[in-house]
Amino acid sequence: MNKPIARIYQRVSTKGQDTERQDALRADAEAKGYVVVATYTEKESGTKEDRPELQRMLADLNAGDTIIAEHLDRLTRLPLKKAEALMDEIKKKGAKVSVPQLIELPKVDDEGIASIALEAAQAMLLKIALYQCRNDYETRRRRQKEGIALKKEADKGKPLEKRTYKGRKADIVANAKIIELRALGYTIAKVASTLCVSESQVKLILKKDAAAKAAKAA
């Protein structure tokens, strides 16, 4: 029987980023018995609905296809209702979504048929993750704007060297979540998928936390 079809969606938000890390998705899919027929790559914000490559992928979808994305926020950072509408569109096409460590890509069995995940559980995980992706995005943006506005107001009339606002700082809340989930036994990949951040960011925060604890204990 024919092997199942996979389509990889890769996205970065800025022109200065690359998609090399996401290229590993193809190798993993092929190792699990899938045929990757297309990779859709674009450098656009996940808050946009009219991303050209996303729309091209949706038009190409056929029943039985699986969309693979490194993290769910690579596919969408849209408000929850719009994100759910996107997932509904994919479902109506008869396709599925796979995100490593969140909704695993099942291996193909000896007869060439992919094992079927429980749809109710998948739908629940997707809804939670979609909400988390958008909520984290909006929370970060709001706190950044509020904090910057307050600091700029306080800095009025001060010489440059005495101003308190000197650019973006680390997101303390998000960093605390990373440390908390890791302590609960989440893998680095699962922490990244759950919080909609990159694995490299998770590793960096954990490294800094370990260094801070070591310095405190010394």
Z-matrix of the N, CA and C atoms (Angstrom, degrees):
N
C 1 1.461
C 2 1.526 1 110.16
N 3 1.316 2 116.66 1 156.69
C 4 1.457 3 121.19 2 -178.26
C 5 1.526 4 111.48 3 -67.88
N 6 1.318 5 115.50 4 145.87
C 7 1.460 6 120.45 5 177.71
C 8 1.528 7 109.46 6 -74.87
N 9 1.335 8 118.09 7 151.21
C 10 1.467 9 120.81 8 178.97
C 11 1.528 10 111.10 9 -68.19
N 12 1.327 11 114.30 10 153.38
C 13 1.470 12 122.23 11 -176.32
C 14 1.526 13 110.95 12 -96.40
N 15 1.320 14 115.93 13 137.17
C 16 1.465 15 121.13 14 175.14
C 17 1.522 16 109.37 15 -124.15
N 18 1.324 17 115.47 16 144.96
C 19 1.468 18 122.06 17 175.84
C 20 1.530 19 107.04 18 -127.95
N 21 1.320 20 117.10 19 125.59
C 22 1.454 21 121.40 20 -176.69
C 23 1.523 22 110.67 21 -97.29
N 24 1.324 23 114.94 22 129.25
C 25 1.469 24 119.81 23 176.25
C 26 1.507 25 108.55 24 -110.42
N 27 1.337 26 116.59 25 120.94
C 28 1.456 27 123.26 26 -179.89
C 29 1.521 28 109.22 27 -118.21
N 30 1.343 29 115.82 28 133.96
C 31 1.463 30 119.12 29 178.64
C 32 1.513 31 110.32 30 -145.71
N 33 1.331 32 115.13 31 140.06
C 34 1.459 33 121.61 32 168.23
C 35 1.518 34 106.44 33 -128.93
N 36 1.316 35 116.38 34 156.60
C 37 1.460 36 119.74 35 -171.50
C 38 1.522 37 114.74 36 -85.96
N 39 1.336 38 116.81 37 -26.15
C 40 1.459 39 119.06 38 -175.27
C 41 1.514 40 111.85 39 -128.41
N 42 1.308 41 116.37 40 159.85
C 43 1.458 42 121.92 41 -178.24
C 44 1.524 43 112.21 42 -65.75
N 45 1.334 44 116.67 43 -22.86
C 46 1.455 45 119.62 44 -176.89
C 47 1.518 46 114.15 45 -80.88
N 48 1.348 47 118.33 46 -9.26
C 49 1.452 48 122.02 47 -179.68
C 50 1.523 49 110.79 48 -93.78
N 51 1.332 50 116.00 49 163.35
C 52 1.459 51 119.05 50 177.32
C 53 1.524 52 109.73 51 -128.05
N 54 1.325 53 116.19 52 176.40
C 55 1.468 54 120.53 53 -175.44
C 56 1.529 55 111.89 54 -116.26
N 57 1.319 56 117.82 55 18.15
C 58 1.459 57 120.01 56 -176.58
C 59 1.523 58 112.36 57 -57.92
N 60 1.329 59 117.15 58 -41.53
C 61 1.457 60 120.87 59 -178.47
C 62 1.526 61 111.10 60 -61.93
N 63 1.315 62 115.63 61 -34.40
C 64 1.453 63 119.69 62 -177.69
C 65 1.535 64 112.43 63 -77.68
N 66 1.319 65 116.90 64 -14.68
C 67 1.460 66 120.21 65 -179.93
C 68 1.525 67 111.88 66 -63.69
N 69 1.331 68 117.30 67 -21.95
C 70 1.464 69 121.43 68 179.36
C 71 1.526 70 111.81 69 -65.10
N 72 1.327 71 117.09 70 -17.65
C 73 1.460 72 120.51 71 179.88
C 74 1.525 73 111.15 72 -61.55
N 75 1.330 74 116.72 73 -37.60
C 76 1.468 75 120.82 74 179.69
C 77 1.530 76 110.80 75 -62.36
N 78 1.317 77 115.65 76 -47.88
C 79 1.465 78 119.74 77 -178.65
C 80 1.525 79 111.06 78 -60.68
N 81 1.319 80 116.58 79 -40.79
C 82 1.462 81 120.71 80 -179.76
C 83 1.533 82 110.87 81 -65.80
N 84 1.338 83 116.38 82 -43.19
C 85 1.469 84 120.42 83 -179.81
C 86 1.529 85 111.14 84 -62.98
N 87 1.321 86 115.81 85 -44.17
C 88 1.467 87 119.79 86 -179.32
C 89 1.528 88 111.11 87 -66.41
N 90 1.339 89 116.49 88 -35.48
C 91 1.457 90 120.35 89 178.38
C 92 1.529 91 111.32 90 -65.82
N 93 1.328 92 116.47 91 -26.15
C 94 1.466 93 120.79 92 -179.65
C 95 1.527 94 112.34 93 -92.86
N 96 1.339 95 116.65 94 5.61
C 97 1.460 96 119.97 95 173.68
C 98 1.503 97 116.63 96 97.24
N 99 1.329 98 117.69 97 13.80
C 100 1.458 99 121.34 98 179.84
C 101 1.535 100 110.82 99 -96.44
N 102 1.302 101 115.44 100 156.77
C 103 1.457 102 121.64 101 173.21
C 104 1.523 103 107.36 102 -106.62
N 105 1.319 104 117.00 103 115.82
C 106 1.461 105 121.22 104 179.26
C 107 1.520 106 108.30 105 -86.02
N 108 1.322 107 116.34 106 108.50
C 109 1.466 108 120.45 107 -174.34
C 110 1.523 109 112.99 108 -91.24
N 111 1.344 110 116.88 109 -17.26
C 112 1.463 111 119.15 110 -179.37
C 113 1.520 112 110.67 111 -163.09
N 114 1.324 113 115.05 112 148.74
C 115 1.459 114 122.22 113 173.01
C 116 1.522 115 107.50 114 -124.07
N 117 1.313 116 116.20 115 125.61
C 118 1.462 117 122.05 116 -177.28
C 119 1.527 118 107.59 117 -108.11
N 120 1.307 119 116.86 118 114.47
C 121 1.465 120 121.63 119 -174.84
C 122 1.517 121 110.74 120 -122.45
N 123 1.322 122 116.58 121 130.08
C 124 1.464 123 119.50 122 176.10
C 125 1.514 124 111.16 123 -151.35
N 126 1.312 125 115.20 124 157.44
C 127 1.461 126 122.76 125 178.96
C 128 1.524 127 108.19 126 -113.42
N 129 1.337 128 113.53 127 84.71
C 130 1.463 129 121.44 128 -177.88
C 131 1.523 130 108.62 129 -142.09
N 132 1.307 131 116.92 130 162.09
C 133 1.458 132 121.07 131 176.73
C 134 1.529 133 110.43 132 -74.51
N 135 1.336 134 115.98 133 141.58
C 136 1.463 135 120.45 134 178.08
C 137 1.513 136 113.11 135 -71.80
N 138 1.339 137 117.48 136 -4.82
C 139 1.461 138 120.99 137 177.65
C 140 1.524 139 111.60 138 -86.57
N 141 1.334 140 117.04 139 -3.04
C 142 1.466 141 121.33 140 179.48
C 143 1.520 142 110.79 141 -93.72
N 144 1.328 143 116.26 142 136.59
C 145 1.467 144 120.68 143 177.53
C 146 1.521 145 111.87 144 -85.82
N 147 1.332 146 116.54 145 -29.92
C 148 1.462 147 120.60 146 -171.02
C 149 1.529 148 113.13 147 -95.95
N 150 1.341 149 117.12 148 35.33
C 151 1.461 150 119.52 149 176.69
C 152 1.539 151 109.51 150 -64.72
N 153 1.314 152 117.92 151 125.26
C 154 1.474 153 121.29 152 -174.98
C 155 1.528 154 114.34 153 -55.84
N 156 1.325 155 117.46 154 -47.01
C 157 1.461 156 119.76 155 -177.33
C 158 1.529 157 112.08 156 -71.37
N 159 1.324 158 117.12 157 -32.57
C 160 1.461 159 119.89 158 175.47
C 161 1.524 160 109.55 159 -63.51
N 162 1.330 161 116.37 160 -46.16
C 163 1.464 162 120.35 161 -179.98
C 164 1.532 163 111.49 162 -64.58
N 165 1.324 164 116.12 163 -36.61
C 166 1.480 165 119.40 164 179.09
C 167 1.524 166 109.99 165 -66.83
N 168 1.323 167 116.11 166 -39.88
C 169 1.463 168 119.65 167 178.66
C 170 1.527 169 111.33 168 -63.87
N 171 1.340 170 116.09 169 -44.07
C 172 1.463 171 119.72 170 179.29
C 173 1.521 172 111.21 171 -60.42
N 174 1.330 173 116.40 172 -38.42
C 175 1.468 174 120.84 173 179.01
C 176 1.526 175 111.41 174 -67.78
N 177 1.326 176 116.75 175 -30.87
C 178 1.468 177 121.42 176 -177.66
C 179 1.518 178 113.65 177 -81.85
N 180 1.331 179 117.25 178 -17.64
C 181 1.463 180 120.74 179 -173.08
C 182 1.519 181 113.58 180 -59.84
N 183 1.327 182 115.04 181 141.28
C 184 1.458 183 122.72 182 174.51
C 185 1.518 184 109.17 183 -127.00
N 186 1.318 185 116.98 184 161.29
C 187 1.459 186 121.41 185 178.12
C 188 1.521 187 109.58 186 -58.42
N 189 1.343 188 115.29 187 134.20
C 190 1.455 189 120.16 188 178.81
C 191 1.513 190 114.23 189 94.39
N 192 1.327 191 117.51 190 -12.41
C 193 1.464 192 120.81 191 179.40
C 194 1.529 193 110.36 192 -70.93
N 195 1.329 194 115.83 193 155.13
C 196 1.451 195 121.92 194 174.75
C 197 1.519 196 109.46 195 -124.59
N 198 1.332 197 116.14 196 126.96
C 199 1.467 198 121.63 197 175.67
C 200 1.523 199 107.72 198 -90.53
N 201 1.317 200 116.71 199 130.04
C 202 1.460 201 121.07 200 178.88
C 203 1.525 202 109.33 201 -114.77
N 204 1.329 203 116.67 202 129.06
C 205 1.460 204 122.09 203 176.61
C 206 1.518 205 108.25 204 -132.26
N 207 1.323 206 117.07 205 145.57
C 208 1.468 207 120.78 206 -177.56
C 209 1.523 208 111.51 207 -60.08
N 210 1.332 209 116.57 208 -47.76
C 211 1.460 210 123.12 209 174.62
C 212 1.522 211 106.94 210 -135.59
N 213 1.325 212 116.85 211 156.72
C 214 1.453 213 119.58 212 -178.55
C 215 1.522 214 112.10 213 -62.33
N 216 1.341 215 117.01 214 -32.18
C 217 1.459 216 118.52 215 -179.53
C 218 1.526 217 112.73 216 -72.33
N 219 1.341 218 117.47 217 -12.48
C 220 1.467 219 119.64 218 171.41
C 221 1.520 220 109.35 219 -67.08
N 222 1.342 221 115.87 220 -33.78
C 223 1.459 222 121.16 221 -178.58
C 224 1.518 223 111.79 222 -82.13
N 225 1.335 224 117.04 223 -40.53
C 226 1.460 225 119.15 224 -179.27
C 227 1.519 226 113.12 225 -159.24
N 228 1.323 227 115.01 226 142.01
C 229 1.465 228 124.06 227 166.88
C 230 1.525 229 108.67 228 -125.75
N 231 1.302 230 116.04 229 24.24
C 232 1.459 231 121.89 230 -179.17
C 233 1.530 232 110.50 231 -70.02
N 234 1.349 233 117.64 232 159.27
C 235 1.470 234 120.13 233 172.52
C 236 1.525 235 109.26 234 -54.81
N 237 1.336 236 117.37 235 153.85
C 238 1.455 237 122.28 236 -170.81
C 239 1.525 238 113.64 237 -51.54
N 240 1.324 239 117.99 238 -47.60
C 241 1.469 240 119.61 239 -177.07
C 242 1.520 241 111.49 240 -62.60
N 243 1.326 242 116.65 241 -40.80
C 244 1.469 243 119.94 242 179.34
C 245 1.525 244 110.85 243 -71.27
N 246 1.329 245 115.97 244 -35.66
C 247 1.469 246 119.67 245 177.96
C 248 1.528 247 110.05 246 -65.79
N 249 1.326 248 115.84 247 -41.07
C 250 1.469 249 119.62 248 178.12
C 251 1.520 250 110.93 249 -66.57
N 252 1.335 251 116.31 250 -34.81
C 253 1.465 252 119.78 251 177.21
C 254 1.527 253 110.79 252 -64.01
N 255 1.327 254 115.90 253 -38.09
C 256 1.466 255 120.70 254 177.00
C 257 1.522 256 110.06 255 -63.24
N 258 1.335 257 116.97 256 -44.87
C 259 1.462 258 120.57 257 178.63
C 260 1.533 259 111.52 258 -64.49
N 261 1.328 260 116.19 259 -36.65
C 262 1.468 261 120.18 260 177.53
C 263 1.526 262 110.86 261 -64.46
N 264 1.332 263 115.85 262 -38.69
C 265 1.462 264 120.05 263 178.33
C 266 1.523 265 110.72 264 -62.91
N 267 1.329 266 115.65 265 -40.95
C 268 1.466 267 120.35 266 178.08
C 269 1.530 268 110.15 267 -64.91
N 270 1.345 269 115.58 268 -42.91
C 271 1.466 270 120.22 269 -179.21
C 272 1.528 271 111.61 270 -64.72
N 273 1.344 272 116.59 271 -38.97
C 274 1.468 273 120.29 272 179.69
C 275 1.527 274 111.64 273 -64.10
N 276 1.313 275 115.24 274 -26.42
C 277 1.468 276 119.97 275 177.40
C 278 1.532 277 111.03 276 -76.97
N 279 1.343 278 115.84 277 -8.68
C 280 1.451 279 120.39 278 -177.82
C 281 1.517 280 112.55 279 83.17
N 282 1.334 281 116.40 280 18.49
C 283 1.461 282 121.70 281 -178.11
C 284 1.527 283 110.79 282 -105.27
N 285 1.336 284 115.90 283 168.24
C 286 1.461 285 122.47 284 179.56
C 287 1.524 286 109.77 285 -127.63
N 288 1.333 287 114.68 286 167.57
C 289 1.466 288 121.39 287 177.50
C 290 1.517 289 108.64 288 -119.31
N 291 1.322 290 116.46 289 137.62
C 292 1.459 291 121.38 290 176.33
C 293 1.520 292 109.20 291 -126.40
N 294 1.335 293 116.00 292 130.98
C 295 1.467 294 122.66 293 177.10
C 296 1.522 295 107.05 294 -130.72
N 297 1.347 296 119.09 295 118.90
C 298 1.463 297 121.28 296 -178.27
C 299 1.526 298 112.47 297 -49.67
N 300 1.333 299 115.63 298 134.76
C 301 1.462 300 124.94 299 177.84
C 302 1.528 301 113.49 300 72.51
N 303 1.336 302 118.32 301 -5.24
C 304 1.462 303 121.11 302 176.97
C 305 1.517 304 109.05 303 -113.64
N 306 1.311 305 116.31 304 -62.34
C 307 1.460 306 122.18 305 173.25
C 308 1.513 307 105.84 306 -125.42
N 309 1.321 308 116.08 307 97.39
C 310 1.454 309 121.40 308 -172.06
C 311 1.521 310 112.77 309 -67.18
N 312 1.309 311 115.01 310 146.99
C 313 1.457 312 121.56 311 174.19
C 314 1.524 313 106.83 312 -78.05
N 315 1.337 314 118.26 313 115.12
C 316 1.468 315 119.15 314 -177.54
C 317 1.526 316 111.68 315 -70.71
N 318 1.331 317 116.04 316 149.19
C 319 1.460 318 119.45 317 176.20
C 320 1.523 319 109.32 318 -73.77
N 321 1.318 320 115.61 319 154.74
C 322 1.458 321 120.70 320 178.18
C 323 1.520 322 108.06 321 -86.25
N 324 1.340 323 116.13 322 134.12
C 325 1.463 324 118.08 323 -178.12
C 326 1.524 325 111.05 324 -80.11
N 327 1.288 326 116.06 325 -178.66
C 328 1.468 327 120.51 326 -174.41
C 329 1.514 328 113.65 327 -61.73
N 330 1.330 329 117.42 328 -22.95
C 331 1.452 330 121.03 329 -179.89
C 332 1.512 331 112.16 330 -91.94
N 333 1.337 332 115.93 331 1.07
C 334 1.461 333 119.50 332 176.60
C 335 1.504 334 114.58 333 84.93
N 336 1.335 335 117.36 334 16.87
C 337 1.467 336 120.72 335 -179.28
C 338 1.514 337 108.89 336 -112.55
N 339 1.332 338 117.05 337 127.50
C 340 1.468 339 120.57 338 -179.19
C 341 1.522 340 110.25 339 -68.33
N 342 1.338 341 117.69 340 139.81
C 343 1.458 342 121.18 341 175.96
C 344 1.527 343 108.72 342 -65.99
N 345 1.323 344 116.47 343 147.98
C 346 1.467 345 121.66 344 -173.68
C 347 1.529 346 111.10 345 -100.57
N 348 1.320 347 116.42 346 120.75
C 349 1.471 348 121.04 347 177.08
C 350 1.525 349 108.73 348 -76.72
N 351 1.316 350 116.93 349 155.58
C 352 1.458 351 120.79 350 178.25
C 353 1.521 352 109.22 351 -66.51
N 354 1.338 353 116.87 352 119.40
C 355 1.463 354 120.77 353 -174.22
C 356 1.521 355 112.37 354 -65.00
N 357 1.327 356 116.94 355 -36.27
C 358 1.472 357 119.39 356 -179.55
C 359 1.527 358 110.43 357 -63.88
N 360 1.330 359 117.07 358 -43.20
C 361 1.464 360 121.09 359 179.59
C 362 1.519 361 110.47 360 -66.13
N 363 1.341 362 116.36 361 -40.01
C 364 1.455 363 120.64 362 179.43
C 365 1.523 364 110.54 363 -63.59
N 366 1.331 365 116.52 364 -43.76
C 367 1.457 366 120.75 365 -179.70
C 368 1.532 367 111.16 366 -62.82
N 369 1.334 368 116.37 367 -39.61
C 370 1.456 369 120.55 368 179.27
C 371 1.527 370 110.65 369 -65.51
N 372 1.331 371 117.11 370 -46.14
C 373 1.456 372 121.28 371 179.35
C 374 1.522 373 111.28 372 -61.37
N 375 1.324 374 115.96 373 -41.50
C 376 1.461 375 120.35 374 179.41
C 377 1.520 376 111.34 375 -62.57
N 378 1.321 377 116.27 376 -44.31
C 379 1.466 378 119.42 377 -177.87
C 380 1.520 379 110.83 378 -64.12
N 381 1.335 380 116.31 379 -43.48
C 382 1.466 381 120.03 380 178.64
C 383 1.516 382 110.45 381 -62.23
N 384 1.327 383 116.49 382 -46.25
C 385 1.463 384 120.86 383 -177.66
C 386 1.521 385 111.86 384 -67.10
N 387 1.326 386 117.20 385 -39.36
C 388 1.462 387 120.87 386 178.30
C 389 1.527 388 110.63 387 -62.01
N 390 1.332 389 115.27 388 -44.04
C 391 1.458 390 120.14 389 178.36
C 392 1.528 391 110.53 390 -62.27
N 393 1.342 392 115.81 391 -44.66
C 394 1.461 393 120.40 392 -178.00
C 395 1.524 394 111.45 393 -62.96
N 396 1.342 395 116.26 394 -42.57
C 397 1.465 396 120.54 395 179.80
C 398 1.523 397 111.19 396 -59.17
N 399 1.319 398 116.59 397 -49.73
C 400 1.462 399 120.25 398 -177.43
C 401 1.528 400 110.91 399 -70.87
N 402 1.345 401 116.62 400 -41.51
C 403 1.456 402 119.80 401 -178.12
C 404 1.529 403 111.14 402 -62.76
N 405 1.327 404 116.84 403 -43.40
C 406 1.462 405 120.08 404 178.83
C 407 1.521 406 110.77 405 -63.44
N 408 1.326 407 116.29 406 -40.35
C 409 1.464 408 120.98 407 179.74
C 410 1.536 409 110.28 408 -62.51
N 411 1.336 410 116.24 409 -48.56
C 412 1.460 411 120.14 410 -178.01
C 413 1.531 412 111.95 411 -67.59
N 414 1.337 413 116.36 412 -38.72
C 415 1.468 414 119.97 413 179.37
C 416 1.518 415 111.10 414 -63.93
N 417 1.325 416 116.21 415 -44.97
C 418 1.459 417 119.62 416 179.17
C 419 1.518 418 111.60 417 -62.00
N 420 1.335 419 115.40 418 -44.84
C 421 1.464 420 119.36 419 -179.69
C 422 1.525 421 111.68 420 -62.43
N 423 1.345 422 116.42 421 -43.89
C 424 1.463 423 120.76 422 -178.16
C 425 1.528 424 111.25 423 -64.81
N 426 1.321 425 116.75 424 -45.75
C 427 1.461 426 120.62 425 -178.90
C 428 1.529 427 111.34 426 -66.31
N 429 1.313 428 115.39 427 -36.97
C 430 1.462 429 118.96 428 178.01
C 431 1.531 430 110.58 429 -62.82
N 432 1.334 431 115.39 430 -47.27
C 433 1.466 432 119.94 431 -178.37
C 434 1.528 433 111.36 432 -64.54
N 435 1.346 434 116.35 433 -44.43
C 436 1.468 435 120.31 434 -179.03
C 437 1.528 436 110.68 435 -64.23
N 438 1.318 437 116.10 436 -44.96
C 439 1.456 438 120.18 437 -178.69
C 440 1.519 439 112.60 438 -65.86
N 441 1.328 440 115.74 439 -42.35
C 442 1.458 441 120.10 440 179.75
C 443 1.525 442 110.58 441 -64.24
N 444 1.330 443 115.96 442 -42.53
C 445 1.465 444 120.57 443 -179.12
C 446 1.531 445 111.00 444 -61.89
N 447 1.339 446 117.03 445 -43.67
C 448 1.463 447 121.04 446 -179.82
C 449 1.530 448 111.58 447 -65.01
N 450 1.317 449 116.47 448 -42.68
C 451 1.465 450 120.31 449 -179.48
C 452 1.529 451 111.43 450 -67.95
N 453 1.321 452 116.37 451 -40.12
C 454 1.462 453 119.54 452 179.30
C 455 1.528 454 110.46 453 -64.25
N 456 1.319 455 115.69 454 -38.21
C 457 1.461 456 119.74 455 178.99
C 458 1.535 457 110.02 456 -64.93
N 459 1.342 458 115.80 457 -42.31
C 460 1.460 459 120.26 458 -179.89
C 461 1.527 460 112.00 459 -69.66
N 462 1.332 461 116.09 460 -24.76
C 463 1.471 462 120.46 461 -176.75
C 464 1.530 463 113.94 462 -85.28
N 465 1.314 464 115.97 463 -6.48
C 466 1.474 465 118.76 464 -176.73
C 467 1.530 466 110.98 465 -56.82
N 468 1.325 467 115.87 466 127.52
C 469 1.455 468 121.12 467 177.23
C 470 1.516 469 114.91 468 85.38
N 471 1.357 470 117.65 469 -7.81
C 472 1.453 471 120.62 470 -179.62
C 473 1.533 472 110.65 471 -85.74
N 474 1.321 473 118.42 472 147.31
C 475 1.466 474 120.39 473 174.42
C 476 1.526 475 109.17 474 -65.89
N 477 1.315 476 117.69 475 156.85
C 478 1.462 477 123.13 476 -173.91
C 479 1.526 478 112.87 477 -52.84
N 480 1.343 479 117.23 478 -43.65
C 481 1.467 480 119.99 479 -175.09
C 482 1.523 481 113.60 480 -69.80
N 483 1.323 482 117.68 481 -13.56
C 484 1.467 483 120.66 482 -179.50
C 485 1.527 484 113.34 483 -106.86
N 486 1.321 485 116.23 484 3.63
C 487 1.462 486 119.06 485 179.14
C 488 1.524 487 110.84 486 -75.46
N 489 1.320 488 115.93 487 144.24
C 490 1.470 489 120.34 488 -178.69
C 491 1.525 490 112.26 489 -85.04
N 492 1.342 491 117.61 490 -28.09
C 493 1.466 492 119.26 491 -179.82
C 494 1.520 493 109.54 492 -87.33
N 495 1.304 494 115.53 493 113.66
C 496 1.465 495 120.75 494 -179.25
C 497 1.520 496 111.90 495 -129.83
N 498 1.337 497 115.50 496 33.48
C 499 1.462 498 119.95 497 178.15
C 500 1.521 499 111.79 498 108.46
N 501 1.330 500 115.64 499 -178.66
C 502 1.454 501 121.80 500 -176.87
C 503 1.523 502 112.31 501 -69.20
N 504 1.328 503 114.83 502 145.25
C 505 1.453 504 120.98 503 175.25
C 506 1.524 505 109.70 504 -119.95
N 507 1.314 506 115.47 505 171.20
C 508 1.461 507 120.66 506 -177.96
C 509 1.526 508 111.38 507 -62.59
N 510 1.334 509 116.45 508 145.54
C 511 1.460 510 122.25 509 176.00
C 512 1.526 511 107.94 510 -80.35
N 513 1.334 512 116.71 511 100.09
C 514 1.462 513 121.57 512 -174.65
C 515 1.523 514 112.16 513 -62.17
N 516 1.331 515 117.19 514 -40.01
C 517 1.467 516 121.12 515 -178.56
C 518 1.521 517 110.60 516 -65.24
N 519 1.330 518 117.17 517 -47.57
C 520 1.467 519 121.18 518 -179.77
C 521 1.521 520 110.83 519 -63.50
N 522 1.331 521 116.52 520 -40.28
C 523 1.458 522 120.22 521 179.84
C 524 1.526 523 111.57 522 -64.47
N 525 1.327 524 116.08 523 -37.73
C 526 1.464 525 120.49 524 178.35
C 527 1.525 526 110.61 525 -65.25
N 528 1.327 527 116.66 526 -36.77
C 529 1.466 528 120.97 527 178.31
C 530 1.519 529 110.46 528 -64.58
N 531 1.328 530 116.28 529 -40.16
C 532 1.461 531 120.84 530 179.47
C 533 1.526 532 110.17 531 -59.40
N 534 1.331 533 115.92 532 -48.13
C 535 1.459 534 121.44 533 -179.12
C 536 1.528 535 110.88 534 -64.73
N 537 1.330 536 116.33 535 -40.32
C 538 1.465 537 121.06 536 -179.11
C 539 1.528 538 111.78 537 -64.25
N 540 1.335 539 116.88 538 -47.38
C 541 1.463 540 120.21 539 -178.58
C 542 1.524 541 111.63 540 -66.00
N 543 1.335 542 115.77 541 -37.71
C 544 1.466 543 119.40 542 178.43
C 545 1.523 544 110.23 543 -63.76
N 546 1.336 545 116.89 544 -38.79
C 547 1.461 546 121.88 545 179.20
C 548 1.528 547 111.39 546 -66.29
N 549 1.331 548 115.82 547 -25.81
C 550 1.469 549 120.84 548 178.47
C 551 1.523 550 112.39 549 -80.96
N 552 1.337 551 116.19 550 -2.59
C 553 1.456 552 119.78 551 177.12
C 554 1.514 553 115.50 552 101.19
N 555 1.352 554 117.41 553 5.27
C 556 1.459 555 120.38 554 177.70
C 557 1.520 556 109.68 555 -66.61
N 558 1.329 557 116.99 556 141.33
C 559 1.459 558 120.01 557 172.97
C 560 1.521 559 108.56 558 -70.47
N 561 1.326 560 116.92 559 163.11
C 562 1.459 561 120.75 560 178.57
C 563 1.523 562 110.27 561 -59.14
N 564 1.336 563 116.49 562 -41.57
C 565 1.467 564 120.53 563 179.92
C 566 1.525 565 111.31 564 -64.22
N 567 1.340 566 116.90 565 -39.18
C 568 1.468 567 120.03 566 -178.94
C 569 1.521 568 110.72 567 -70.92
N 570 1.344 569 117.13 568 -37.45
C 571 1.464 570 120.43 569 176.01
C 572 1.519 571 109.40 570 -59.77
N 573 1.345 572 115.90 571 -46.14
C 574 1.465 573 121.30 572 -179.04
C 575 1.518 574 111.31 573 -61.16
N 576 1.345 575 116.98 574 -45.30
C 577 1.465 576 120.93 575 -179.30
C 578 1.519 577 112.00 576 -66.03
N 579 1.344 578 116.68 577 -41.63
C 580 1.463 579 121.12 578 -177.90
C 581 1.524 580 111.93 579 -65.26
N 582 1.343 581 115.93 580 -40.28
C 583 1.461 582 120.38 581 -176.20
C 584 1.527 583 113.46 582 -97.29
N 585 1.344 584 116.38 583 0.09
C 586 1.465 585 120.43 584 178.36
C 587 1.542 586 112.15 585 60.08
N 588 1.314 587 115.54 586 46.07
C 589 1.459 588 120.75 587 174.94
C 590 1.524 589 107.96 588 -128.00
N 591 1.313 590 117.16 589 171.92
C 592 1.460 591 120.40 590 -179.96
C 593 1.526 592 110.82 591 -81.21
N 594 1.325 593 115.74 592 155.13
C 595 1.458 594 120.11 593 177.69
C 596 1.530 595 110.70 594 -64.32
N 597 1.325 596 116.89 595 -34.32
C 598 1.460 597 120.53 596 179.62
C 599 1.532 598 110.51 597 -64.03
N 600 1.343 599 117.44 598 -36.14
C 601 1.462 600 120.47 599 177.36
C 602 1.519 601 110.60 600 -67.06
N 603 1.348 602 116.15 601 -41.57
C 604 1.467 603 120.41 602 178.54
C 605 1.527 604 109.98 603 -59.80
N 606 1.327 605 116.59 604 -46.78
C 607 1.469 606 121.27 605 -179.36
C 608 1.524 607 111.00 606 -62.04
N 609 1.328 608 116.49 607 -40.45
C 610 1.463 609 120.43 608 -179.32
C 611 1.520 610 111.71 609 -63.98
N 612 1.337 611 116.35 610 -45.34
C 613 1.464 612 120.79 611 -179.47
C 614 1.522 613 110.57 612 -64.85
N 615 1.335 614 117.27 613 -41.56
C 616 1.462 615 120.86 614 179.36
C 617 1.530 616 111.01 615 -65.49
N 618 1.324 617 116.41 616 -37.63
C 619 1.466 618 121.15 617 178.68
C 620 1.527 619 110.52 618 -64.83
N 621 1.340 620 116.28 619 -43.94
C 622 1.464 621 120.53 620 179.18
C 623 1.529 622 110.87 621 -65.51
N 624 1.341 623 116.22 622 -39.06
C 625 1.468 624 120.22 623 179.51
C 626 1.521 625 110.61 624 -64.92
N 627 1.344 626 116.66 625 -42.38
C 628 1.467 627 120.67 626 179.32
C 629 1.531 628 110.70 627 -64.05
N 630 1.335 629 116.32 628 -40.09
C 631 1.462 630 120.76 629 179.93
C 632 1.525 631 110.63 630 -65.86
N 633 1.338 632 116.69 631 -40.69
C 634 1.469 633 121.46 632 179.65
C 635 1.516 634 110.49 633 -64.79
N 636 1.335 635 117.60 634 -39.94
C 637 1.463 636 121.09 635 -179.85
C 638 1.527 637 110.94 636 -69.31
N 639 1.336 638 115.67 637 -37.23
C 640 1.466 639 120.30 638 179.45
C 641 1.531 640 110.05 639 -66.39
N 642 1.339 641 115.57 640 -41.43
C 643 1.472 642 119.64 641 179.99
C 644 1.525 643 110.90 642 -66.33
N 645 1.312 644 116.39 643 -35.83
C 646 1.464 645 120.75 644 -180.00
C 647 1.512 646 111.68 645 -69.57
N 648 1.355 647 114.91 646 -34.99
C 649 1.451 648 119.55 647 -177.79
C 650 1.536 649 112.68 648 -78.08
N 651 1.342 650 114.77 649 -21.09
C 652 1.482 651 119.32 650 -177.24
C 653 1.529 652 112.04 651 -70.08
